[in-house]
Amino acid sequence: MLGELISESKGKRAARRVLSASPGFKVEVSFEDNGKLVGIEAHTIATYWSEGRPDGSLYGEGQAAIITRDGEVVTWKGQGVGKLLAGGSVSYRGAVYFSTASPTLARLNTVAGVFEFEVDADGNTTSKVWEWK
């Protein structure tokens, strides 16, 4: 069951590079965004890789560092599946797992987050993460 909306943010794809082109493609993507993490303003720097699968879907893994307005740091690692859309847009769904030494945000250490991540044709990103209860 989905619980609280933990994070919501918007940002921009910063870089892409091809890691492999054969037998299928594998691409690395970095992005930065701004939003809120458990109600606190935060900035995220993230990188993920994604590879095409034989059926045309995508599988990827990523990691990020989130810095709150107060300088607290939370990291996440995650995995997801997705699809390519018109104009080079992509859409992913998956799960992330948080880690932090911050006493204020320590509850995130035991949270599995379920996410929606979208990148439009212009490289604009939107992300939402809910607690998985």
Secondary structure, DSSP 8 states (H G I E B T S, - for coil): -EEEEEEEEEEEEEEEEEEE-SSS-EEEEEEEEEEEETTEEEEEEEEEEEEE-TTSEEEEEEEEEEEETTS-EEEEEEEEEEEE-GGG-EEEEEEEEEEE--TTTGGGGG-EEEEEEEE-TTSEEEEEEEEE-
